[in-house]
Amino acid sequence: MLSKLDDFLLCLKTNNYSTETIYNYERDLNVFSRFLDDSPTPSFSKIDKRTIDQYKAYLISRDRKTPIKAENGAKLSSSSVNRMLSSLRGYLRYLVDRDEPVPIPPEVIKLVKTERRHPHVAELKDLIKIIEAPLVLEKDQRVGLRNRTILEVLFSTGMRISELCHLNRVDIDGTGKIFIMGKGKKERFVYLTARAKAILERYLNTREDACPALFIPYSGLNVNSQKRRISPNYIEMKIKQYREKLKINIPISPHSLRHGFATYLAENGASPAAIQILLGHESLDTTTRYVHASDHFAQETHRRFHPLKKIDKEG
């Protein structure tokens, strides 16, 4: 057990960190604790720079043990490795701040180099197929209508999947404007299209329960439970299922709908600064990674503006 771990998690809670963030810290630090248990340096007080290098090697190996079953046996992405290293660094900073003994300073923990992959944005027609798929592919029409509404709201607003899953019915009014608490406790407005408003109203008219959550599961829980809420994992699983049935090659996830939202707004002339506000990004640099991702946009730009676009008839 890491020293003062419970105190660290309590500190996060009292500083108004989200439940999900606290869970991620606890999960990541438990991975490090299990690594120490199986390493030649089982004592936290004796770790050094070499221990950190060994931990990095452990994280990128396929033999590591993590709380997430899907991660076991699969190679972690560099962003996942860096998240775990950042959690450890944050924990060490807490110990320093509390004048507790630390075996190494937090700045010793360097993040790994991240891959710079070319982002893929699904064609708009494929995103529309995914959004409209539930009403066709689901046997239970209640599930079909709910899932269609979920996907429509995601693409209409560009919100994160975690933000959508935390929505309550009282958050929805007749104007199509939704006030949400986003990542890092940042508040912003997002907006429904007329199409999204119509399908959402149709879905809400089918609800006969008193549960406050906007999107709820229809099975596996007490129908009278006030804590019913759809999970991000369920939405991710369903989108993958729809994509496979529709034989769409490019992977599509809830994040792909957010990515496509930003990219297609940009292609239609939206200001990057406005897109930044809609997405709830702290930095405009983060937004530009979204809005410059469309291969179609790049191809069209090349066709229209290349200085040698005209055929040289003499050549």
N, C-alpha and C positions, 0 to 999 in steps of 0.2 A: 504493500500500500504506500502510495506517495505521501510524503509529509504534508500535512495541512490541506489535503485535497478537498475535504469537505468544507473547510473554511473558505477556500478559493471559490468553490461553486456557490456558496452562500453569498460571498462578496459580489459575484456576478448577478445573482438574483436581486440583492438589495440595490444594485446599480441599474436595475430595470432592464437587464438583458432579457431577450425573449426566451421562452421555454425551449424552443428548438435550438437556439445558440448554446444554452447551458448544457443541453443534452449532447450536442456535438463535442463540446469541450470534454465532458465526462467520458464519452465514448473514446475519443482520441487519446486521452491521457491513460485510460485503462489499457489501450493497445500498448503504450510505452511501458506501463507497469508489468504487463505480461511478458514483454520482450526482456525486461530486466530479470524477471523470475527465471527465464531460460538461458540467460547469458552468463559469461564468466564473471560479470560484475553485477551481482544481484542487488547490491546496496545502492540506493539512490545517492547517498552521500559520497560515493566513491566514483561516480561517473566522470569522464573527462572527454576531451575532443575525439579521441579514438572511439569511445562509446557512441558518440553521436554519429560518426561515420558508419559504425556497425549498424546502428538503428536505421540509417538511410538505406543501407544495403538490404536490411531485413524488410523494409517497407516495399522495396521494388521487387523483392523475390516472390515466388509463388507459394512459398512454404509458410508465410506469415499467418497469424490467427487474428481475425478481426471480428467484431460483433455482427457485421453485415454478411450474411451467408453468400450473397452474390459476389462479394469481393474476394472470398476465399478461393485460391487457385487461379485467380485472374490477375493480370498485371494492373496495378494501380496507375492511374494517370498522374502526370507530374503535378497537376493542380490538387489532387487528393493527397499526394505525399506532402505538398507544401502546406495544406490545411492542417495536417497532423503535426508538422514541425512548428507551425505558427501557434498551435494550441500549447505545445510544450514551452515555446518561448514566452507566451502570455502567462503561463503558470510560474515560470522562473521570475518574470518581472514582478508578479504579485509577491513572491517570497522576498525579493529585494526590497520592495516597497514596505513590507512588514518587518524589515530588519531581521528576517530569518536567514540562517546560513544556507548558502547555495554552493553546490560543487563547481559550477561553471557559470560565467555571466551569460545573460540571455543573448547578447550579440554574437556569441560564439556559434550559435545555431544559424547556419546559412541555408537559404532555400535552394532547391535544385533548379536547374535550368528547365524552363517549360518549352513544350513543343509549340511551334507556330504553324498550326494546321490551317489549310485553306478552308474557310467556312463554307458549308453547303447550305443554300437556301432552296427549299422545295419550290417548284413552279406554283404559281398562284392557283392554277387549275387543280393541282394535286392537293393543296391545302383545303380548297373548297370541297373536294371529294371526301377528305378525312372529316371535315366538319359536318357534312351532310350524311356520312355513313351510318351513324347510330340508328336513325329511323328506318333504315333499310336492313341493317344487319342484326339488330337486336330483336329477339323473339318477344320479349316483354316490352310492350310499347311504353310503359312508364319509364323503364330504364332507358329506352331509346330516346325519349323526349328529354329526360334529364341530361343524358350524356351529350345529346345534340346541343342543348342549352349551354352546358359547360364549355364545349369547344367554341361555340359562337361567342360567348362572353370573353373567353381568353383571347381570341383573335380580334374581337372588336375593340378591346381595351388595351391589349399589350401587357396586362398585369402578369405578375409572377404566379406560378401555380400555388405557392404557399399563401399568397394574398387572396387568391380565389377561394381556397379551402377554408379560410377564416371569415369569409363574408357571412353576414346574417341577413335575414329578410328585411329587417328594419333599415339596412344600409341602402335599400333600393327605393327610389322615389319615381315619380312620373316624368321627370325631366331627362332621364338618361345619363345623369351625372352621378358618379359614385365617389364618395369620400373614403379613402382607404389609408390604413397605417401600413407603410411599406417597410422595406429592409432598413435596419438601423433606426427604427422608430421615426422614420421620415413620413410626414403626411403629404398626400397629394390627391388631386382629382383625376379620375379616368372617365372615359365617356363611351356610352353604348351607341352603336349605329341603330338606325330605325329597324333594320332587320333583326338585330340582337334584342332590341326592346320587345319586338313582337313575339319572338320565340320564348323569351323569358316570361312574358305575361301569360303565354299559353301554358308554360310549365307551372307557374305559380297557381294557376287556376285549378290544377289537378291536386294540389296539396291540401289534405284534410287533417293534418297533424298540427300539434302545437309547438313543434321543435323550432327553436329560433334560427338554426343554421339554414343558409340558403340552399345548400346542396347536401342531401342526406342519403345514406344507403337504405335500400328497401328490404334487406334481409340480414339475418345474423344478429340483430339487436332488438331489444324491447321497443316496440312501436311507440311506447309512451316515454321513452328515454329522452331527456332534454340535452343529452350530450352527444347525440348522433351527429356525425359529420363525415362527409366523404373524405377519403385519404388521397394524398398525392400519388402514392404507389398504385392505387387503383386506376387513376386517370392515366398514368404512364403506361400501365399494362394494357388498358383498353386502346389507347392510340396505337401502340405497337401491333395489337391484334387487328385493328382496322386496316393499318398499312399493309400488313401481310395478306389479308384477304383481298385488298384492292390491287395487290401486286405493284406497289409503289417502291421503287428501288432505293431512293434516297431516304435515309433514316429520318423519321419525324417524331418529335417528342413535344411535350407541353412547351418547352423552351423554344422549339422550332416555330411555334405559333407566335411567340413574342418576338423572335428574331425576324420572322416574315412580316409581322406587323410593322416593325421599324424599317425594314428594307423597302417594302412596297410603298410606305408613306414617302420615303426619300425619293424613290423612283418617280413619284407623282409630284415632286417639287416641294415637299415639306421641308421646313427649316430644321437643320440638325439641332439647334437650340430648343425648338419646340418639341422635337422628338425626345430630347434629353429630359424635359419636364414630364412628358407623358410616361416615360419609362421609369422615372424616379432615380436617374443616375446622378451620382455625386459629381462625376467628371465628364466633360464633353468627349474626352478621349475614349472613354468606354462606349459612348454612343456611336462614335464614328466607326468603331469596329463592327457594329451592326449594320450601319447604313451603307457601307461600301462593300457589302458582301455579295451582292447579286452578280452572278456571271452574265446574266442577260443585260444588266445595266452596263457592265464593263464592255461587253461585246458591241452594244449599241453606241456607246461613247467612242469606241475605236472606229466603228464604221462611219460615224458622222464627222469626226474631227481629225482623223489622220491626215497629215499634210500630203501624202501621196495616194489619197483615196481614188483619184481619177486615173483611168487607164491611159497609159502613155501609148498613143496610136503609132508613134514612130518607132517604138521599141518592138 
